[in-house]
Amino acid sequence: MSAFTAPGKLTPVLSDAWDKERSWTIETYRSNGGYRAIEKAWTMGTPGDGTITNLIKDSGLRGRGGAGFPTGLKWSFLPPADGGPRYLVVNADESEPGTCKDIPFLMANPHLLLEGMMICLMAIGGHHGFVYLRGEVVHVYRRLLAAVRQAREAGLLGKGLGPNGDYDLEITVHAGAGAYICGEETALLDSLEGRRGQPRLKPPFPAAEGLYARPTVINNVESIASVPGIINNGTEWFSAMGADTKNSRGHGIFSISGHVKNPGQFEAPFGITMRELLEMAGGVRDGHELKFYAIGGSSAPLFTPDHLDVPLGYEEVVEGGSMLATRAIQVFDETVSVVRVISRWTDFYQHESCGKCTPCREGTFWMRQIMHRLEAGKGNEGDVDLLYEIATNIAGRSFCALGDAAATPIRSGIDLFRDEFEQGYHTAAAELFPVAKSALFSKGGNR
């Protein structure tokens, strides 16, 4: 958890109740103003009439799962109601290395997500929402099930809801089998329907034919959890945060792990800089200096100390040369081998490739072999150029974004630290960095 009394630009909205006793219960949630937004939403027109959707559009809320697509606009893509079901699916399949914001959020405040789901279902004229969660996080699964049960017992879910007593709302929590590919929205839908999780060809897009071939909205946990605050406080309150960015409004949870004194979750307005976040996290561990960091998880280009003052907004980070993505910030000091870090990431992506397309299935395997040679100091002359060429040919050519995710850190690492990669022709990373026990890969470090 972050230090909520830390100075600076911390804006606890989603994390406001994390330090309260038994914050996950409906009693604590209601004592902190919970479920007032759903009561207000019932008075805002009729379900599916566009009122709430337009409000979310006006707020400037963008998807918090990585792509940053405008949330209200995504809701508006659903076709006109035809009398059939319309679904909401919340993507809680958090699994990319370094990404760790949704799990602590769901443990601390599951009812905020449920309230956001209720409002979204009303906005799109839907009646059934699903939370797709990784099966490994059994403790979160149980907590969500308990929250759904509490909400149903309180009369917030079930049949005969709303001011006229004529609206039904249901939420199902589904535990997946644990596959990174199921974080891709269409692979998630296949898994939710009981099939092997593999990405679908688009179009049709989920808004037209999603879950069970019906119109479906798919959003990240944090995206939906941000909705009640907008309903309660208004669009101006939300859009005032991040107003100094080009188009990144509101607050977000920034996860900081690795070689910092105080790793954790820091909720702040968009536009904050890494320098400010690093100060909130206590700075790099004593006696060491920042070497590089992953600003948007392992799938985004690396940043160096030269980028510390880049405003953390979607467009601003792209202009700086990376992607904000899920704001999973991994910090590495000078004791760490960039080759070793990227080699571990490459292992992950090769293991998690679903095998549906040749560029990703074969390309990640080839990159893994070369990365292992370089890490062991047994690289061949020209391996770095070959590695870069393979990564370049994978990027943009795989069936889904997993190929891009695997290729991006390799190309970025070579662009920034080519000399270190070329040392892998004759010297193992373990020899170059004998104390390279990264906090992400060793016992006893900050995790």
TORKOL-4160 file (C-alpha; in steps of 0.2 Angstrom, whole numbers, padded with zeros to 4 digits, m for minus):
447
<pt num="1" X="0000" Y="0000" Z="0000"/>
<pt num="2" X="0006" Y="0018" Z="m0003"/>
<pt num="3" X="0008" Y="0030" Z="0012"/>
<pt num="4" X="m0008" Y="0040" Z="0011"/>
<pt num="5" X="0000" Y="0054" Z="0022"/>
<pt num="6" X="0014" Y="0056" Z="0009"/>
<pt num="7" X="0017" Y="0074" Z="0003"/>
<pt num="8" X="0014" Y="0079" Z="m0015"/>
<pt num="9" X="0001" Y="0076" Z="m0027"/>
<pt num="10" X="m0007" Y="0060" Z="m0021"/>
<pt num="11" X="m0026" Y="0060" Z="m0025"/>
<pt num="12" X="m0034" Y="0046" Z="m0015"/>
<pt num="13" X="m0051" Y="0042" Z="m0023"/>
<pt num="14" X="m0051" Y="0024" Z="m0028"/>
<pt num="15" X="m0039" Y="0021" Z="m0013"/>
<pt num="16" X="m0047" Y="0033" Z="m0001"/>
<pt num="17" X="m0054" Y="0019" Z="0010"/>
<pt num="18" X="m0039" Y="0007" Z="0009"/>
<pt num="19" X="m0033" Y="0011" Z="0026"/>
<pt num="20" X="m0050" Y="0009" Z="0035"/>
<pt num="21" X="m0054" Y="m0006" Z="0046"/>
<pt num="22" X="m0062" Y="m0020" Z="0036"/>
<pt num="23" X="m0063" Y="m0008" Z="0021"/>
<pt num="24" X="m0069" Y="m0023" Z="0010"/>
<pt num="25" X="m0086" Y="m0024" Z="0019"/>
<pt num="26" X="m0102" Y="m0016" Z="0013"/>
<pt num="27" X="m0104" Y="m0008" Z="0030"/>
<pt num="28" X="m0088" Y="0001" Z="0029"/>
<pt num="29" X="m0091" Y="0005" Z="0010"/>
<pt num="30" X="m0108" Y="0013" Z="0014"/>
<pt num="31" X="m0101" Y="0023" Z="0029"/>
<pt num="32" X="m0088" Y="0031" Z="0017"/>
<pt num="33" X="m0102" Y="0036" Z="0005"/>
<pt num="34" X="m0103" Y="0020" Z="m0005"/>
<pt num="35" X="m0119" Y="0016" Z="m0016"/>
<pt num="36" X="m0124" Y="0034" Z="m0016"/>
<pt num="37" X="m0119" Y="0035" Z="m0034"/>
<pt num="38" X="m0131" Y="0021" Z="m0039"/>
<pt num="39" X="m0145" Y="0029" Z="m0030"/>
<pt num="40" X="m0141" Y="0045" Z="m0040"/>
<pt num="41" X="m0140" Y="0036" Z="m0056"/>
<pt num="42" X="m0157" Y="0029" Z="m0055"/>
<pt num="43" X="m0164" Y="0046" Z="m0056"/>
<pt num="44" X="m0154" Y="0051" Z="m0071"/>
<pt num="45" X="m0166" Y="0046" Z="m0085"/>
<pt num="46" X="m0170" Y="0028" Z="m0090"/>
<pt num="47" X="m0158" Y="0014" Z="m0092"/>
<pt num="48" X="m0150" Y="0014" Z="m0109"/>
<pt num="49" X="m0156" Y="0032" Z="m0114"/>
<pt num="50" X="m0138" Y="0038" Z="m0116"/>
<pt num="51" X="m0138" Y="0050" Z="m0101"/>
<pt num="52" X="m0125" Y="0042" Z="m0091"/>
<pt num="53" X="m0115" Y="0037" Z="m0106"/>
<pt num="54" X="m0114" Y="0055" Z="m0112"/>
<pt num="55" X="m0109" Y="0060" Z="m0094"/>
<pt num="56" X="m0094" Y="0048" Z="m0094"/>
<pt num="57" X="m0090" Y="0055" Z="m0112"/>
<pt num="58" X="m0089" Y="0072" Z="m0105"/>
<pt num="59" X="m0078" Y="0068" Z="m0090"/>
<pt num="60" X="m0064" Y="0062" Z="m0102"/>
<pt num="61" X="m0062" Y="0046" Z="m0093"/>
<pt num="62" X="m0051" Y="0034" Z="m0103"/>
<pt num="63" X="m0048" Y="0016" Z="m0101"/>
<pt num="64" X="m0036" Y="0012" Z="m0087"/>
<pt num="65" X="m0032" Y="m0006" Z="m0094"/>
<pt num="66" X="m0018" Y="0001" Z="m0105"/>
<pt num="67" X="m0025" Y="0007" Z="m0122"/>
<pt num="68" X="m0032" Y="0023" Z="m0115"/>
<pt num="69" X="m0048" Y="0022" Z="m0126"/>
<pt num="70" X="m0062" Y="0034" Z="m0121"/>
<pt num="71" X="m0073" Y="0024" Z="m0109"/>
<pt num="72" X="m0089" Y="0033" Z="m0113"/>
<pt num="73" X="m0086" Y="0032" Z="m0132"/>
<pt num="74" X="m0084" Y="0013" Z="m0130"/>
<pt num="75" X="m0100" Y="0012" Z="m0122"/>
<pt num="76" X="m0109" Y="0022" Z="m0135"/>
<pt num="77" X="m0103" Y="0009" Z="m0149"/>
<pt num="78" X="m0116" Y="m0003" Z="m0144"/>
<pt num="79" X="m0130" Y="m0004" Z="m0157"/>
<pt num="80" X="m0148" Y="0001" Z="m0153"/>
<pt num="81" X="m0157" Y="m0011" Z="m0141"/>
<pt num="82" X="m0166" Y="m0025" Z="m0150"/>
<pt num="83" X="m0174" Y="m0033" Z="m0135"/>
<pt num="84" X="m0160" Y="m0046" Z="m0132"/>
<pt num="85" X="m0146" Y="m0046" Z="m0119"/>
<pt num="86" X="m0132" Y="m0034" Z="m0118"/>
<pt num="87" X="m0117" Y="m0038" Z="m0107"/>
<pt num="88" X="m0103" Y="m0029" Z="m0097"/>
<pt num="89" X="m0087" Y="m0039" Z="m0094"/>
<pt num="90" X="m0074" Y="m0032" Z="m0082"/>
<pt num="91" X="m0056" Y="m0038" Z="m0087"/>
<pt num="92" X="m0048" Y="m0042" Z="m0070"/>
<pt num="93" X="m0035" Y="m0054" Z="m0078"/>
<pt num="94" X="m0020" Y="m0044" Z="m0072"/>
<pt num="95" X="m0004" Y="m0054" Z="m0076"/>
<pt num="96" X="0009" Y="m0044" Z="m0086"/>
<pt num="97" X="0026" Y="m0043" Z="m0076"/>
<pt num="98" X="0025" Y="m0028" Z="m0065"/>
<pt num="99" X="0007" Y="m0025" Z="m0066"/>
<pt num="100" X="m0001" Y="m0025" Z="m0048"/>
<pt num="101" X="m0014" Y="m0012" Z="m0046"/>
<pt num="102" X="m0030" Y="m0022" Z="m0048"/>
<pt num="103" X="m0027" Y="m0035" Z="m0036"/>
<pt num="104" X="m0024" Y="m0024" Z="m0021"/>
<pt num="105" X="m0039" Y="m0013" Z="m0026"/>
<pt num="106" X="m0051" Y="m0028" Z="m0027"/>
<pt num="107" X="m0045" Y="m0034" Z="m0010"/>
<pt num="108" X="m0047" Y="m0017" Z="m0002"/>
<pt num="109" X="m0063" Y="m0010" Z="m0010"/>
<pt num="110" X="m0073" Y="m0023" Z="m0021"/>
<pt num="111" X="m0089" Y="m0014" Z="m0018"/>
<pt num="112" X="m0083" Y="0001" Z="m0028"/>
<pt num="113" X="m0081" Y="m0010" Z="m0043"/>
<pt num="114" X="m0098" Y="m0018" Z="m0040"/>
<pt num="115" X="m0106" Y="0000" Z="m0039"/>
<pt num="116" X="m0097" Y="0005" Z="m0055"/>
<pt num="117" X="m0103" Y="m0011" Z="m0064"/>
<pt num="118" X="m0121" Y="m0007" Z="m0059"/>
<pt num="119" X="m0120" Y="0010" Z="m0066"/>
<pt num="120" X="m0112" Y="0004" Z="m0082"/>
<pt num="121" X="m0126" Y="m0009" Z="m0084"/>
<pt num="122" X="m0139" Y="0004" Z="m0082"/>
<pt num="123" X="m0130" Y="0016" Z="m0094"/>
<pt num="124" X="m0130" Y="0002" Z="m0108"/>
<pt num="125" X="m0147" Y="m0005" Z="m0104"/>
<pt num="126" X="m0139" Y="m0022" Z="m0099"/>
<pt num="127" X="m0144" Y="m0033" Z="m0084"/>
<pt num="128" X="m0129" Y="m0045" Z="m0082"/>
<pt num="129" X="m0111" Y="m0041" Z="m0079"/>
<pt num="130" X="m0096" Y="m0053" Z="m0077"/>
<pt num="131" X="m0079" Y="m0051" Z="m0068"/>
<pt num="132" X="m0066" Y="m0061" Z="m0076"/>
<pt num="133" X="m0052" Y="m0065" Z="m0063"/>
<pt num="134" X="m0036" Y="m0075" Z="m0063"/>
<pt num="135" X="m0040" Y="m0091" Z="m0055"/>
<pt num="136" X="m0023" Y="m0091" Z="m0045"/>
<pt num="137" X="m0029" Y="m0076" Z="m0034"/>
<pt num="138" X="m0041" Y="m0087" Z="m0024"/>
<pt num="139" X="m0041" Y="m0074" Z="m0010"/>
<pt num="140" X="m0047" Y="m0060" Z="m0022"/>
<pt num="141" X="m0060" Y="m0072" Z="m0029"/>
<pt num="142" X="m0067" Y="m0076" Z="m0012"/>
<pt num="143" X="m0068" Y="m0058" Z="m0008"/>
<pt num="144" X="m0077" Y="m0053" Z="m0024"/>
<pt num="145" X="m0090" Y="m0067" Z="m0021"/>
<pt num="146" X="m0093" Y="m0061" Z="m0003"/>
<pt num="147" X="m0095" Y="m0043" Z="m0009"/>
<pt num="148" X="m0108" Y="m0049" Z="m0022"/>
<pt num="149" X="m0117" Y="m0059" Z="m0009"/>
<pt num="150" X="m0117" Y="m0044" Z="0002"/>
<pt num="151" X="m0124" Y="m0032" Z="m0012"/>
<pt num="152" X="m0138" Y="m0045" Z="m0016"/>
<pt num="153" X="m0143" Y="m0046" Z="0003"/>
<pt num="154" X="m0144" Y="m0027" Z="0003"/>
<pt num="155" X="m0156" Y="m0027" Z="m0011"/>
<pt num="156" X="m0143" Y="m0019" Z="m0023"/>
<pt num="157" X="m0143" Y="m0034" Z="m0035"/>
<pt num="158" X="m0157" Y="m0046" Z="m0040"/>
<pt num="159" X="m0174" Y="m0043" Z="m0048"/>
<pt num="160" X="m0186" Y="m0029" Z="m0046"/>
<pt num="161" X="m0173" Y="m0015" Z="m0044"/>
<pt num="162" X="m0174" Y="0004" Z="m0047"/>
<pt num="163" X="m0187" Y="0017" Z="m0043"/>
<pt num="164" X="m0201" Y="0008" Z="m0053"/>
<pt num="165" X="m0196" Y="m0009" Z="m0046"/>
<pt num="166" X="m0194" Y="m0016" Z="m0064"/>
<pt num="167" X="m0176" Y="m0018" Z="m0067"/>
<pt num="168" X="m0165" Y="m0033" Z="m0064"/>
<pt num="169" X="m0146" Y="m0033" Z="m0061"/>
<pt num="170" X="m0134" Y="m0048" Z="m0059"/>
<pt num="171" X="m0115" Y="m0049" Z="m0057"/>
<pt num="172" X="m0106" Y="m0066" Z="m0060"/>
<pt num="173" X="m0088" Y="m0068" Z="m0054"/>
<pt num="174" X="m0078" Y="m0080" Z="m0065"/>
<pt num="175" X="m0061" Y="m0087" Z="m0062"/>
<pt num="176" X="m0051" Y="m0091" Z="m0077"/>
<pt num="177" X="m0037" Y="m0104" Z="m0078"/>
<pt num="178" X="m0023" Y="m0092" Z="m0078"/>
<pt num="179" X="m0017" Y="m0087" Z="m0096"/>
<pt num="180" X="m0009" Y="m0071" Z="m0100"/>
<pt num="181" X="m0017" Y="m0071" Z="m0117"/>
<pt num="182" X="m0034" Y="m0070" Z="m0108"/>
<pt num="183" X="m0030" Y="m0052" Z="m0104"/>
<pt num="184" X="m0034" Y="m0049" Z="m0123"/>
<pt num="185" X="m0052" Y="m0045" Z="m0123"/>
<pt num="186" X="m0058" Y="m0057" Z="m0137"/>
<pt num="187" X="m0047" Y="m0071" Z="m0129"/>
<pt num="188" X="m0056" Y="m0067" Z="m0113"/>
<pt num="189" X="m0073" Y="m0069" Z="m0121"/>
<pt num="190" X="m0068" Y="m0086" Z="m0128"/>
<pt num="191" X="m0062" Y="m0092" Z="m0111"/>
<pt num="192" X="m0078" Y="m0085" Z="m0102"/>
<pt num="193" X="m0088" Y="m0095" Z="m0114"/>
<pt num="194" X="m0079" Y="m0111" Z="m0110"/>
<pt num="195" X="m0067" Y="m0112" Z="m0125"/>
<pt num="196" X="m0048" Y="m0111" Z="m0125"/>
<pt num="197" X="m0043" Y="m0093" Z="m0124"/>
<pt num="198" X="m0037" Y="m0087" Z="m0140"/>
<pt num="199" X="m0039" Y="m0070" Z="m0149"/>
<pt num="200" X="m0054" Y="m0068" Z="m0161"/>
<pt num="201" X="m0053" Y="m0060" Z="m0178"/>
<pt num="202" X="m0060" Y="m0043" Z="m0178"/>
<pt num="203" X="m0072" Y="m0037" Z="m0185"/>
<pt num="204" X="m0084" Y="m0040" Z="m0178"/>
<pt num="205" X="m0079" Y="m0031" Z="m0163"/>
<pt num="206" X="m0086" Y="m0035" Z="m0145"/>
<pt num="207" X="m0098" Y="m0020" Z="m0145"/>
<pt num="208" X="m0107" Y="m0028" Z="m0159"/>
<pt num="209" X="m0104" Y="m0047" Z="m0156"/>
<pt num="210" X="m0096" Y="m0050" Z="m0140"/>
<pt num="211" X="m0100" Y="m0062" Z="m0126"/>
<pt num="212" X="m0112" Y="m0075" Z="m0133"/>
<pt num="213" X="m0112" Y="m0065" Z="m0149"/>
<pt num="214" X="m0122" Y="m0051" Z="m0141"/>
<pt num="215" X="m0117" Y="m0033" Z="m0139"/>
<pt num="216" X="m0104" Y="m0032" Z="m0125"/>
<pt num="217" X="m0094" Y="m0018" Z="m0116"/>
<pt num="218" X="m0077" Y="m0024" Z="m0110"/>
<pt num="219" X="m0067" Y="m0013" Z="m0097"/>
<pt num="220" X="m0053" Y="m0014" Z="m0085"/>
<pt num="221" X="m0057" Y="m0014" Z="m0066"/>
<pt num="222" X="m0050" Y="0003" Z="m0063"/>
<pt num="223" X="m0060" Y="0011" Z="m0078"/>
<pt num="224" X="m0077" Y="0004" Z="m0071"/>
<pt num="225" X="m0072" Y="0009" Z="m0053"/>
<pt num="226" X="m0069" Y="0027" Z="m0058"/>
<pt num="227" X="m0087" Y="0029" Z="m0063"/>
<pt num="228" X="m0096" Y="0031" Z="m0046"/>
<pt num="229" X="m0084" Y="0046" Z="m0042"/>
<pt num="230" X="m0089" Y="0054" Z="m0058"/>
<pt num="231" X="m0108" Y="0052" Z="m0054"/>
<pt num="232" X="m0106" Y="0058" Z="m0037"/>
<pt num="233" X="m0094" Y="0073" Z="m0040"/>
<pt num="234" X="m0097" Y="0078" Z="m0058"/>
<pt num="235" X="m0087" Y="0079" Z="m0074"/>
<pt num="236" X="m0078" Y="0096" Z="m0069"/>
<pt num="237" X="m0071" Y="0088" Z="m0053"/>
<pt num="238" X="m0064" Y="0073" Z="m0063"/>
<pt num="239" X="m0058" Y="0083" Z="m0078"/>
<pt num="240" X="m0049" Y="0096" Z="m0067"/>
<pt num="241" X="m0037" Y="0082" Z="m0062"/>
<pt num="242" X="m0025" Y="0080" Z="m0077"/>
<pt num="243" X="m0030" Y="0096" Z="m0084"/>
<pt num="244" X="m0012" Y="0101" Z="m0089"/>
<pt num="245" X="m0011" Y="0086" Z="m0100"/>
<pt num="246" X="m0016" Y="0085" Z="m0118"/>
<pt num="247" X="m0030" Y="0072" Z="m0116"/>
<pt num="248" X="m0028" Y="0062" Z="m0100"/>
<pt num="249" X="m0040" Y="0067" Z="m0087"/>
<pt num="250" X="m0043" Y="0061" Z="m0069"/>
<pt num="251" X="m0033" Y="0051" Z="m0057"/>
<pt num="252" X="m0025" Y="0034" Z="m0059"/>
<pt num="253" X="m0016" Y="0021" Z="m0048"/>
<pt num="254" X="0003" Y="0021" Z="m0052"/>
<pt num="255" X="0011" Y="0004" Z="m0046"/>
<pt num="256" X="0030" Y="0006" Z="m0041"/>
<pt num="257" X="0040" Y="m0009" Z="m0038"/>
<pt num="258" X="0059" Y="m0013" Z="m0039"/>
<pt num="259" X="0073" Y="m0004" Z="m0032"/>
<pt num="260" X="0064" Y="0010" Z="m0022"/>
<pt num="261" X="0063" Y="0012" Z="m0003"/>
<pt num="262" X="0044" Y="0012" Z="m0002"/>
<pt num="263" X="0036" Y="0002" Z="m0016"/>
<pt num="264" X="0017" Y="0002" Z="m0018"/>
<pt num="265" X="0002" Y="0009" Z="m0026"/>
<pt num="266" X="0002" Y="0028" Z="m0028"/>
<pt num="267" X="m0014" Y="0036" Z="m0034"/>
<pt num="268" X="m0011" Y="0053" Z="m0042"/>
<pt num="269" X="m0018" Y="0064" Z="m0056"/>
<pt num="270" X="m0012" Y="0061" Z="m0074"/>
<pt num="271" X="0002" Y="0073" Z="m0078"/>
<pt num="272" X="0012" Y="0069" Z="m0063"/>
<pt num="273" X="0031" Y="0066" Z="m0067"/>
<pt num="274" X="0041" Y="0050" Z="m0063"/>
<pt num="275" X="0053" Y="0062" Z="m0053"/>
<pt num="276" X="0038" Y="0066" Z="m0042"/>
<pt num="277" X="0032" Y="0048" Z="m0040"/>
<pt num="278" X="0050" Y="0043" Z="m0036"/>
<pt num="279" X="0051" Y="0055" Z="m0022"/>
<pt num="280" X="0034" Y="0048" Z="m0015"/>
<pt num="281" X="0041" Y="0031" Z="m0016"/>
<pt num="282" X="0056" Y="0037" Z="m0006"/>
<pt num="283" X="0068" Y="0037" Z="m0020"/>
<pt num="284" X="0080" Y="0024" Z="m0026"/>
<pt num="285" X="0088" Y="0013" Z="m0012"/>
<pt num="286" X="0102" Y="0021" Z="m0003"/>
<pt num="287" X="0119" Y="0020" Z="m0011"/>
<pt num="288" X="0113" Y="0017" Z="m0028"/>
<pt num="289" X="0107" Y="0027" Z="m0043"/>
<pt num="290" X="0093" Y="0025" Z="m0056"/>
<pt num="291" X="0098" Y="0015" Z="m0072"/>
<pt num="292" X="0082" Y="0012" Z="m0081"/>
<pt num="293" X="0063" Y="0009" Z="m0078"/>
<pt num="294" X="0048" Y="0002" Z="m0086"/>
<pt num="295" X="0035" Y="0015" Z="m0086"/>
<pt num="296" X="0021" Y="0005" Z="m0093"/>
<pt num="297" X="0025" Y="m0013" Z="m0088"/>
<pt num="298" X="0036" Y="m0025" Z="m0097"/>
<pt num="299" X="0028" Y="m0022" Z="m0114"/>
<pt num="300" X="0032" Y="m0004" Z="m0116"/>
<pt num="301" X="0049" Y="0004" Z="m0121"/>
<pt num="302" X="0061" Y="0008" Z="m0107"/>
<pt num="303" X="0064" Y="0025" Z="m0100"/>
<pt num="304" X="0080" Y="0031" Z="m0092"/>
<pt num="305" X="0084" Y="0046" Z="m0080"/>
<pt num="306" X="0083" Y="0057" Z="m0095"/>
<pt num="307" X="0064" Y="0054" Z="m0095"/>
<pt num="308" X="0061" Y="0058" Z="m0077"/>
<pt num="309" X="0052" Y="0075" Z="m0081"/>
<pt num="310" X="0040" Y="0068" Z="m0094"/>
<pt num="311" X="0022" Y="0071" Z="m0089"/>
<pt num="312" X="0013" Y="0055" Z="m0087"/>
<pt num="313" X="m0001" Y="0057" Z="m0099"/>
<pt num="314" X="m0005" Y="0045" Z="m0113"/>
<pt num="315" X="0000" Y="0057" Z="m0127"/>
<pt num="316" X="0015" Y="0064" Z="m0117"/>
<pt num="317" X="0023" Y="0047" Z="m0114"/>
<pt num="318" X="0021" Y="0042" Z="m0132"/>
<pt num="319" X="0030" Y="0058" Z="m0137"/>
<pt num="320" X="0043" Y="0054" Z="m0125"/>
<pt num="321" X="0046" Y="0037" Z="m0133"/>
<pt num="322" X="0036" Y="0025" Z="m0123"/>
<pt num="323" X="0018" Y="0020" Z="m0118"/>
<pt num="324" X="0009" Y="0024" Z="m0102"/>
<pt num="325" X="m0001" Y="0008" Z="m0103"/>
<pt num="326" X="m0005" Y="0001" Z="m0086"/>
<pt num="327" X="0006" Y="0012" Z="m0076"/>
<pt num="328" X="0016" Y="m0003" Z="m0070"/>
<pt num="329" X="0032" Y="0006" Z="m0065"/>
<pt num="330" X="0047" Y="m0006" Z="m0062"/>
<pt num="331" X="0063" Y="0003" Z="m0056"/>
<pt num="332" X="0080" Y="m0004" Z="m0059"/>
<pt num="333" X="0097" Y="0003" Z="m0052"/>
<pt num="334" X="0114" Y="0001" Z="m0059"/>
<pt num="335" X="0117" Y="m0016" Z="m0051"/>
<pt num="336" X="0105" Y="m0024" Z="m0064"/>
<pt num="337" X="0109" Y="m0031" Z="m0081"/>
<pt num="338" X="0096" Y="m0025" Z="m0094"/>
<pt num="339" X="0100" Y="m0041" Z="m0104"/>
<pt num="340" X="0095" Y="m0052" Z="m0089"/>
<pt num="341" X="0079" Y="m0042" Z="m0086"/>
<pt num="342" X="0073" Y="m0042" Z="m0104"/>
<pt num="343" X="0078" Y="m0061" Z="m0105"/>
<pt num="344" X="0066" Y="m0065" Z="m0091"/>
<pt num="345" X="0052" Y="m0055" Z="m0099"/>
<pt num="346" X="0056" Y="m0064" Z="m0115"/>
<pt num="347" X="0054" Y="m0080" Z="m0106"/>
<pt num="348" X="0037" Y="m0075" Z="m0100"/>
<pt num="349" X="0030" Y="m0070" Z="m0117"/>
<pt num="350" X="0037" Y="m0085" Z="m0125"/>
<pt num="351" X="0028" Y="m0096" Z="m0112"/>
<pt num="352" X="0012" Y="m0087" Z="m0113"/>
<pt num="353" X="0010" Y="m0086" Z="m0132"/>
<pt num="354" X="m0006" Y="m0095" Z="m0137"/>
<pt num="355" X="0002" Y="m0102" Z="m0153"/>
<pt num="356" X="m0012" Y="m0096" Z="m0164"/>
<pt num="357" X="0000" Y="m0086" Z="m0176"/>
<pt num="358" X="0017" Y="m0089" Z="m0183"/>
<pt num="359" X="0025" Y="m0073" Z="m0179"/>
<pt num="360" X="0022" Y="m0074" Z="m0161"/>
<pt num="361" X="0023" Y="m0093" Z="m0159"/>
<pt num="362" X="0040" Y="m0095" Z="m0168"/>
<pt num="363" X="0047" Y="m0077" Z="m0166"/>
<pt num="364" X="0046" Y="m0077" Z="m0147"/>
<pt num="365" X="0055" Y="m0094" Z="m0147"/>
<pt num="366" X="0069" Y="m0088" Z="m0158"/>
<pt num="367" X="0071" Y="m0072" Z="m0147"/>
<pt num="368" X="0072" Y="m0082" Z="m0131"/>
<pt num="369" X="0086" Y="m0093" Z="m0138"/>
<pt num="370" X="0096" Y="m0078" Z="m0143"/>
<pt num="371" X="0093" Y="m0069" Z="m0126"/>
<pt num="372" X="0099" Y="m0084" Z="m0117"/>
<pt num="373" X="0115" Y="m0085" Z="m0127"/>
<pt num="374" X="0118" Y="m0066" Z="m0124"/>
<pt num="375" X="0114" Y="m0068" Z="m0105"/>
<pt num="376" X="0126" Y="m0083" Z="m0104"/>
<pt num="377" X="0140" Y="m0073" Z="m0113"/>
<pt num="378" X="0139" Y="m0086" Z="m0127"/>
<pt num="379" X="0132" Y="m0075" Z="m0141"/>
<pt num="380" X="0138" Y="m0075" Z="m0159"/>
<pt num="381" X="0144" Y="m0060" Z="m0168"/>
<pt num="382" X="0129" Y="m0052" Z="m0176"/>
<pt num="383" X="0117" Y="m0059" Z="m0163"/>
<pt num="384" X="0111" Y="m0042" Z="m0158"/>
<pt num="385" X="0107" Y="m0037" Z="m0175"/>
<pt num="386" X="0098" Y="m0053" Z="m0178"/>
<pt num="387" X="0088" Y="m0051" Z="m0162"/>
<pt num="388" X="0083" Y="m0034" Z="m0167"/>
<pt num="389" X="0078" Y="m0039" Z="m0184"/>
<pt num="390" X="0067" Y="m0053" Z="m0178"/>
<pt num="391" X="0059" Y="m0042" Z="m0165"/>
<pt num="392" X="0055" Y="m0029" Z="m0179"/>
<pt num="393" X="0047" Y="m0042" Z="m0190"/>
<pt num="394" X="0036" Y="m0048" Z="m0176"/>
<pt num="395" X="0030" Y="m0031" Z="m0171"/>
<pt num="396" X="0014" Y="m0027" Z="m0180"/>
<pt num="397" X="0012" Y="m0044" Z="m0188"/>
<pt num="398" X="0005" Y="m0055" Z="m0174"/>
<pt num="399" X="m0013" Y="m0059" Z="m0173"/>
<pt num="400" X="m0015" Y="m0049" Z="m0156"/>
<pt num="401" X="m0004" Y="m0037" Z="m0146"/>
<pt num="402" X="0006" Y="m0051" Z="m0137"/>
<pt num="403" X="0019" Y="m0051" Z="m0151"/>
<pt num="404" X="0021" Y="m0032" Z="m0150"/>
<pt num="405" X="0023" Y="m0034" Z="m0131"/>
<pt num="406" X="0037" Y="m0047" Z="m0133"/>
<pt num="407" X="0046" Y="m0037" Z="m0146"/>
<pt num="408" X="0045" Y="m0020" Z="m0139"/>
<pt num="409" X="0057" Y="m0021" Z="m0124"/>
<pt num="410" X="0070" Y="m0030" Z="m0134"/>
<pt num="411" X="0071" Y="m0016" Z="m0147"/>
<pt num="412" X="0070" Y="m0003" Z="m0134"/>
<pt num="413" X="0084" Y="m0011" Z="m0124"/>
<pt num="414" X="0095" Y="m0013" Z="m0139"/>
<pt num="415" X="0092" Y="0005" Z="m0143"/>
<pt num="416" X="0097" Y="0011" Z="m0126"/>
<pt num="417" X="0110" Y="m0001" Z="m0120"/>
<pt num="418" X="0117" Y="m0009" Z="m0136"/>
<pt num="419" X="0135" Y="m0010" Z="m0129"/>
<pt num="420" X="0128" Y="m0021" Z="m0114"/>
<pt num="421" X="0120" Y="m0033" Z="m0126"/>
<pt num="422" X="0135" Y="m0034" Z="m0137"/>
<pt num="423" X="0145" Y="m0039" Z="m0121"/>
<pt num="424" X="0135" Y="m0054" Z="m0122"/>
<pt num="425" X="0146" Y="m0061" Z="m0136"/>
<pt num="426" X="0160" Y="m0065" Z="m0123"/>
<pt num="427" X="0154" Y="m0061" Z="m0105"/>
<pt num="428" X="0140" Y="m0067" Z="m0095"/>
<pt num="429" X="0128" Y="m0055" Z="m0087"/>
<pt num="430" X="0132" Y="m0063" Z="m0070"/>
<pt num="431" X="0150" Y="m0059" Z="m0072"/>
<pt num="432" X="0146" Y="m0041" Z="m0078"/>
<pt num="433" X="0134" Y="m0038" Z="m0063"/>
<pt num="434" X="0139" Y="m0050" Z="m0049"/>
<pt num="435" X="0127" Y="m0042" Z="m0037"/>
<pt num="436" X="0113" Y="m0040" Z="m0050"/>
<pt num="437" X="0100" Y="m0047" Z="m0039"/>
<pt num="438" X="0085" Y="m0038" Z="m0045"/>
<pt num="439" X="0071" Y="m0034" Z="m0033"/>
<pt num="440" X="0059" Y="m0043" Z="m0045"/>
<pt num="441" X="0069" Y="m0059" Z="m0047"/>
<pt num="442" X="0077" Y="m0062" Z="m0030"/>
<pt num="443" X="0072" Y="m0066" Z="m0012"/>
<pt num="444" X="0074" Y="m0053" Z="0001"/>
<pt num="445" X="0071" Y="m0038" Z="m0010"/>
<pt num="446" X="0057" Y="m0026" Z="m0012"/>
<pt num="447" X="0043" Y="m0035" Z="m0023"/>
